[in-house]
Amino acid sequence: MKKDNEAVIHEILKTIEKYQTIIIHRHKDADPDAIGSQIGLAQALRVSYPQKNIYTVGKDEPLFDWIGPMQDVADQIYQDTLVIIVDTGSRDRISDMRWDRGAQTIKIDHHVNVDAFADINWSDESFSSASEMIYCLIYQSKGNLHLTQDGARCLYAGIVGDTGRFLYDDTSSYTLQVASELLKFGFDAPTVNRHEDDISPNVAKMVAYALQNLEIEDSGVGHIILKRDIIQKFGLSSGELDAVIPVIGRISTIQIWAIFREKSDGKYHVNLRSKGTVIIDIAKKHHGGDHPLSSGATANDLGEVQQIIEELNELVVNE
């Protein structure tokens, strides 16, 4: 197992021991890794420290309620607490902005470290997911933290989600080793995999719409603009819209693809994906970032949308 990060892991473990109450946050528009790492960590802390108060907070995401629930936490509970934020690269992405009301904060994240917003920051892009990092934390605790069967299920769900069922390039031998160790807990892995693969009828209709309206450039850049009225027509949440992203990447002639979703303020949330060409620098130019081949960004208007498309075309042509 990984031996890197021992110093920061030791600091995190010592800090956890100090606090009676711990509140765990994750990012907005949560996905399986955000919720899986959050609840997996919470369950490990509850079984390891039954005398402590452990809470998970954030906006409920019905699409992923099969992983586990969030909790309602009163403002006064934040006093003298430790707040741990998982799977979140920057403070503006944290779900429930009370995260900074605690006495001390810890960030555990596998994205590019663009915002060291916590008192203790453990950011490491070599991990496939925050869930993989939580397993590493538990393993490195040398028996101080314990994982339950359901906690293992949550971490497995997070890893499967963020690796695209072990398809993406961030899947390492360590990732597969962790997944193997988690499977030894005996939870129902096929059911987890089916949950990750299931889509609703409305999501299926949106996928069909996206494929019918997708534009593919000669360069191999695919892109689609999802206007707000289309999104409202299908009645989909942000999490449900994410189901469109991997489907487009299955088209053999596409090398890079971008999905532009119009938001209520008229700006566009941008999902950028690539099969090999690094696209994170373009994401950073447009108020975003994340991973070399998987990034998010924001376009202020259709003019910036077109600019991003042109930059992606140039990137492929000049490679």
N, C-alpha and C positions, 0 to 999 in steps of 0.2 A: 504493500500500500504506500501512498505518497508520504514522503518525509518532509517535503517543503512546507513552509508556513508554520513550522512548529512554534516559533516565538509568538506570533500573533494568536495562534490557537491556544497556547498556554495562557496568554493574557485574557482571552475571551473566557476561558474556563474559570480562571480565578475571579473574574468580574461576576460571572453568573452565580458563583457561590456566595457572593457578598449580599445579594438582594433577596428580599422576601417576596417581592412582587415583580413579575416580568411580563411585559406586553410586547407581542410580536406583530409587526406590521409587514406589508408587502406592497407591490406596486398597483396602481390603478389598472382597470381593464385586465383583470387577473387572468392568467392562463394556468395550466396544470402545474407548471414548475413553481410559480409564485405561491399557489395555495398548497401544493404538496410539500414544499420546503417549510412553509410556515407551520402547517399542522403537524408535519413529521417532527419538526423541532419541538413544538409544544408538547407532543405526546412523550417524547424522550425526556423532557424536563419534568413532566408530571410524574412519570414512573420513577425517575431518578431522585426527585426531590418532592415527595408527597406533601411535605409541610409548606411548600411554596405555593403562591397564587400565580397561575400561568394563564394568560389571556391571548386570544387571536382576534385581531380587529381588521376592519376594512369593509368596503361595500360588498354586500352579498352578490354572488355571481351564480344565478340559478343553473346555468349551463354546467357548472362544476360542483354542484352540491353533493354529488356522489363521492367527492374526495372528503369533504367535511365542512362543518358550519363555522361561521364567524360568531363573535359574541358582542353583546352590548356592554360597553365599559363606561362608567360615569367619569366625568372630568376629574373628580377628586381622587380617583384611584391612581392617577398619574403621578401624584406627589410621592417623592422618594422611591421611584421605580426605575428599573432598568428597561429600556426600550431597545429591542432588536429589530432591525429592518432587513428583510431578506429580498434578494432578487430585484434590487432597485438601484439603478445607476445614478440617479440624480434626485435631489430633494423634491423637485416639482412633480415627480412621478409617484410619490408616496401616497397610498390610499389612507385617508384619515390624517389630516394635517396636525393632529395633536401630538405627533411623534416627538416633537422637541420639548414637550412639557415634563419629561422624565428627568431624573437626576443624572443619568448617564445613558449614552447611546452607543450601539454597535451596528455596523453595517457589514453584511455578509453578501457578496455579490460576484457574479462571474462576467460582468460586462466591463468594457473599457472604463477605467477609473477617471471619469471626467469631473467628479464632484465628491471629494472626501468630506462628506457632510457630518459624519459621526465622530464621537470621541475616539472610538476604536474602529478602524477601517480594514476589513479583510476583503480585498478585491483581487481576483485571480482569473484571468481569461483562459487559462489552460483547462479549467473545469468545463464540462459540457453544460452544467446547470447548477443552480443554487442547491437543488436537492442532493446532487453529488457532493457538494461542499459540506452540507449538513451531515451526510454519512461520514465524510472524512473527519469532521469535528468529533463525532461520536466515537469513531475508531481511535482517534488520537487521544481521547480522554482516558484511555487505558482502564476502562471499567467503571469510571465515575459516571458516565452517561450510559443509559441502557435504551435499547430500541425494542418496541413492541411489534407484534405482528402487523397491527394496523398502521403503526408508524412506518414500518417497512413498505407497506402498500402505498402510502402517501408519497414516500420518496421515490419509489419505483414509477409511480404515475408522473411525477415531475420530470424524471430523467427521460422516460419514454416520450413525453410531450415535447421537451426542448430539443431532443435529438431527432425528432421526426421518425420515431420508432427505429433509431440507430442508423438513419439514412444520412444525416448531415455530417459535414467534415469535422465537427467538434467531437464526434464519437471517437474515443481513444480506447486503448487496451484497458486503461484504468476504469473507464466508463463501463465496459463490459464486465470487468471484475467486480465492480460495485453492484451492478445489476444481478450478477450471479449470487453474490452474498445476500442480497435482499430476497431473492427468490427462495433461499433456504429457510426463510421464516414461514413459508407455507401458505401465504395468502392466495387468493384466487386471481392469478395473473391474467388468464384469458378474459375474465370479466373486465379487468382494468383496460386491457387492450381493446376490447369491444367498445367500452365507454369512450376511449380516445378516438375511435374510428367512426362512431355514430354521428349522423347528421340528421337534422329535422327535415321534413318536407320543404319548408320554406328556405332552408339553407341549400337544399338540392336545386331549388328553382333559381336561387341567386347564383350558384355555381354555373348553371346552364346559361343564365343571362351573361355572366362574365365571359364565358368561353365564346359565346356568340358575338360579343361586342369587343373582344380583345383585339388590339392592334399589334401586329408583329412587324417590326422594321427589318429591312434586309440585313442589318447588322446582327440580328438575333436578340434585339431588345423588344420585350413585350410590355405593353402598358394598357391600363384601363382606368377611366375616371368613373367613379361611382358617385353620382350626384345625390344630394340629400333626399330628393323626392323618390329616387329609386330605392334607397336604403329604407325609407319609411314605408314604401309600398310592400316590401317583403317583411317588415317588422322585425328586423334582426338586431341583436345586441352587438357590441364591438367584438366580444368573444366569438360569437357565431360567424361574424364576417371573416374572422381569421381562417375559417375553413376554406376560403377561396384561395388563399396564398399558395399552399403546396400543390393544389391541382394544376395551376398554371405552369408550375415548374416541371410538370410531367411531359409537357410538349417538347419533343426532341429538338426542334429547331431554335428553341428559346435558350439563350445563355444568361441573360439578365432580365428581370421583370420588376415592374413597379405597379403598385395599386394605390390610387389616389382616392381617398374617401373624404367627401365634403362634410365638414363639421357644422355645428349650429351657428358658429361665428363667421362662417363663410371661408375659413381657412381649410386646408386639406391635410389630413394625416396621410403620411406616405409610408408604405411598406416596400422596402427594397430587398431583393434577394438575388443571389448569383450562384452559378454552378462552378465558378472558378476565379473569375475576375474580381479583385478586391473593390468593393463599392463604399466602404466606410468613409473615405475621404469626401465623397460627394454628399453623403448624409451629414457629415460635420459642417459642410458649407451651408446646409439648410436646416440648422437648429436641431441636429440629431446626432446619431452615433449608434453604438451597441457592439456589433461584431463585424469582422472583415467581410463576410459573405452574407450577413443578415443584419440589416439596420433599419432604423426608423428615422423619419425626418418630418418637417412641416413645411408646406408651401403656403404662402400668404394669399395667393390668388392664382387664377388660371395662367397668368403670365409666368409665374414661378414654376408652375407645373410643367409648362412647355420647356422652360429653361432646364429643368432636371432631366427631361426626356432627351434633350439635345446633348447634355453633358454625358449621359449614359451612352448615347450613340458614339460620341467622340472617344469615350473611354475604351469601347470595344474596338473601334477602327484603329486607334493608335496603339493598341496593346502589342 
